[in-house]
Amino acid sequence: MSFDDLLLELKGQKTVQEDPKHVSFEKLFHESFMVKYTNMNSFEAFMEKGNFQANTREEIKNIQDELFDRHVARETKFSSWQAMLDTATKEYEAK
């Protein structure tokens, strides 16, 4: 933990990204995760291939579930977006 992170923690101002429920997609779906579970190197490429434009959890919630789950099932080793998100979150928390 860096001095700046320690100082923020002591002030009660930890960054949102340190909370596993608010981790950026870049951190959750890093290159090694994407290579392991998809045919793409980045989450951005995964989204582009499905013609989706969403960078946050809120934006992804606005995508029709059936369409996004179908894209996940077709392009990854997961059957649904929730399964992909759960696995990424578990792997992130294990680090």
CORHUFEN-V594128 format. One line per field, one symbol per residue. burial: # if it has 24 or more other ideal C-beta (glycine too) atoms within 12 Angstrom, else .. Layout:
burial->???
This chain:
burial->......................#.#.###...##..##....#..##..#.#.#.....#..#....#..##..##.#..#..##.###..#...
